[in-house]
Structure formats: structure tokens, C-alpha cells
Amino acid sequence: MSRYVLISGSVAFDTIMVFDGYFKDHILPERVHQINVSMLTPQLKRESGGCAANIAYNLTLLGGHPAIVAAVGADGAGYVEQLKKRGIDTRQLLVLPEYFTPQAFITTDMAANQIAAFHPGAMNEAHRARIDAFPASEVSWGIVSPDGKQAMVEHAQQFADAKIPFIFDPGQGMPLFNGDELKAIVKQATALTLNDYEFGMLCNKTGWTEAEAAEAAGTMIVTLGGDGSRLYQAGQIETIKPTPISQAVDPTGCGDAYRAGLLYGLSQGWDWGKSARMGSIMGAIKIEAAGPQNHRPSRDDIADRFAAAYGSRPW
């Protein structure tokens, strides 16, 4: 029986509205201290998202066995059923009727400027979901991705206590932590993943140099968008070249797709280099589709992309 990849992180909705004008034409610079603006948004779509759900979705495309450790509100019960139908284990995806599901409300103008608001809702109670609800023998790898602060701290501790290897992926949750708190979780984790901007924030908060961060993490991956990624391990730095894409449609969820590819490889016993290359493949596939969970490549499609980019099929 294949073992689970446990995914701690947010499960959320993104409500995206498009204003067919420009914010600059409706926001008066001399009155920014008392803004009262209403905008007609004829385009609206609601996407299923959240870091944990996005990672789990991409893992199912690869044939992995994800289990989500998170919380949603009463309005998220349908989302939980949707995830179940994809073969994702939701026994620790709690539905808390007294809360709303975490959700972002994003308004975009014709120049791609955005005004966004985020309601955390049940995310602030995600620590009530438990890593230790799963016997360690049934788990191959885990990840602590952006979520409520208490959930990130407690789930990291539970992974460490159970001796389950896990990745710390602070992402958008970085501002929740001070330098000492970040250092503590990095040292608990088996590996650290961040994008280049987040890496700069980490070094700023902790006072670590690039080399010190890599040494503390043990294994670290820094993603660089269209420039690929860097793998830091055993004092060495390996550059993972980017995967060619047909067109960049939407970067939303690309980091989550990368982490799914990485976790899939690790759960299969691959080395870090091959696993990171699968991450690159999944990020490239995702960016060619709108929304974080609307791409549907087959395993053969994924293997073909891997072979075209790196010279051999992954399975």
C-alpha cells in the first residue's frame, strides 16, 4: 500500500472580480485618507484554492496519495466532497460550522492592478486538525504550508515528534513569524522551500546569510519563477533549469504545483534533484491554465513533458 503525503495548509476559496476600467481613474490621490469608491465588476469567478488543496490536487494528477490536515467552515462542505471525489484523504480536513471557509476577495482592473482582502475564517482553528491522527508508518512525507500560525507551529512539532520527514514552506505565512520562531521550525524540518522573495524575507528576519540558511535547513530549494530553481544540499548548490512553456496564462498556484511534484518524487524515493525537476514540470503545466486546479494532464502527458525537458521519462 502506498503511504500518504500529509499536507498541512489552507483550503480556501478565491473570489475574483474584474473591473473593466482603471483604479487610477476612480481613486483620488488627494483623498486616499477617506476612500469611498464603488466599482461595477461585470466579470466574476470563484475558484477552489488554498495551498494544501492545490498541492493535494497536483499530487493526485501524479498518482500520489495526499491527505489534507486543515479546517474549512460550513460553506466548505461541498469543497470537501469535491476533494474526496479526487481520491484525497479528508479525515483531518475539519468542517467547523461556526466559521466561514478562508477566502480571498480580489478585484483586478484592466492594468492587472489588484485590490484584495482575505478572511481567514476556519484557518485560525486549523490546529484542531491533527498530524498524529495518522500512524507514522502510514506516512512517507509531509509539508507545513501557509495556514494559521498556531496550526503551522503545532503541525511542525507533531511531524517532528512522529519522526515524519517534512518540508517547511512558510510562503505567505512568513509575516506571522519573528526570526526566532522561523529558526525553530526550520531546524525542526527536513527541508525548506521558498521563492526568491520569501528567501530574502527569511534572511532579513533571521539575520542568516544565504549559506547559514542553507546549513540550518539541511536541504533548501529556492524557486526563481521562469528562471528555474536552486537546490542547496550538503554545501553544494545545483541549478534546476526551468521547463519550457507554451504561454504563461496564470501564475496562481504554480508554487503549490511545484511542491506537489517535489513531494511526489520524495515519496517515491527519488533523489532531490529528480524530485525538484518534477516540481518544475508541474509548475510549468499549471502556469499554462487559468486557476489553481483547472489543469488536467494525464500521467503520460506529465512523463512526456519531463522527457522533453530533461531527457528521460520519470517512470
QUIFENWO-V381972 format. One record per helix or strand of 3 or more residues. SS is the DSSP state (h for helix, s for strand). FROM is the first residue (numbers start at 0). LEN is the number of residues. If there is no record, write none. Layout:
# QUIFENWO-V381972
((SS/FROM/LEN) (SS/FROM/LEN))
This chain:
# QUIFENWO-V381972
((s/3/5) (s/11/7) (h/22/3) (h/28/6) (s/42/7) (h/50/12) (s/65/8) (h/73/12) (s/88/8) (s/101/7) (s/113/6) (h/120/8) (h/130/3) (h/135/3) (s/138/7) (h/148/14) (s/165/4) (h/170/6) (h/178/10) (s/190/5) (h/195/11) (h/209/8) (s/218/5) (h/224/3) (s/228/5) (s/235/5) (h/253/14) (h/271/16) (h/298/12))
